[in-house]
Amino acid sequence: MPEQLAADFRKFYVDTAILGNPKALALTLDYFGLDKVLFGTDTPLGIAPAGASQVIEAALRSLALRPEEEAAIFAGNIQKLLLKEEGHD
């Protein structure tokens, strides 16, 4: 992929809805950066009956992230994004 296209692609926000695959989550964090990763589960899809929340949370915790990094993924990043969208930079 041309570098400019890759740089533009890295501007995307992504979520954790990959059914608890720790390696894929680590690669996601490495490629997009911590500030672009949002907690997501694709609930109610994926794992019946209630979705994949617990599996994804366990996979994230297995990465041994710092508490502030976990907090960013679980809530902080979406809060910042929503405030940015509302014009509260």
LINPE-V951629 format. One record per backbone hydrogen bond with DSSP energy under -1.0 kcal/mol. CO is the residue of the C=O (numbers start at 1). NH is the residue of the N-H. E is the energy in kcal/mol with one decimal. If there is no record, write none. Layout:
co->CO nh->NH e->E
co->CO nh->NH e->E
This chain:
co->2 nh->6 e->-2.5
co->3 nh->7 e->-2.8
co->4 nh->8 e->-2.2
co->5 nh->9 e->-2.5
co->6 nh->10 e->-1.9
co->8 nh->11 e->-1.5
co->9 nh->12 e->-1.7
co->14 nh->38 e->-2.9
co->16 nh->18 e->-2.8
co->21 nh->25 e->-2.3
co->22 nh->26 e->-2.6
co->23 nh->27 e->-2.4
co->24 nh->28 e->-2.3
co->25 nh->29 e->-2.5
co->26 nh->30 e->-2.3
co->27 nh->31 e->-2.6
co->28 nh->32 e->-2.7
co->29 nh->33 e->-1.5
co->33 nh->36 e->-1.9
co->34 nh->37 e->-1.4
co->36 nh->14 e->-2.9
co->38 nh->16 e->-1.2
co->42 nh->45 e->-2.5
co->45 nh->47 e->-1.2
co->47 nh->51 e->-2.7
co->52 nh->56 e->-2.8
co->53 nh->57 e->-2.5
co->54 nh->58 e->-2.3
co->55 nh->59 e->-2.0
co->56 nh->60 e->-2.5
co->57 nh->61 e->-2.4
co->58 nh->62 e->-1.6
co->60 nh->63 e->-1.4
co->61 nh->64 e->-1.3
co->66 nh->70 e->-2.3
co->67 nh->71 e->-2.5
co->68 nh->72 e->-1.6
co->69 nh->73 e->-2.0
co->70 nh->74 e->-3.0
co->71 nh->75 e->-2.1
co->71 nh->76 e->-2.7
co->72 nh->77 e->-3.3
co->73 nh->39 e->-1.9
co->75 nh->79 e->-2.2
co->76 nh->80 e->-2.5
co->77 nh->81 e->-2.3
co->78 nh->82 e->-2.7
co->79 nh->83 e->-2.3
co->80 nh->84 e->-2.4
co->81 nh->85 e->-2.3
co->82 nh->86 e->-1.6
co->83 nh->88 e->-3.2
co->84 nh->87 e->-1.2
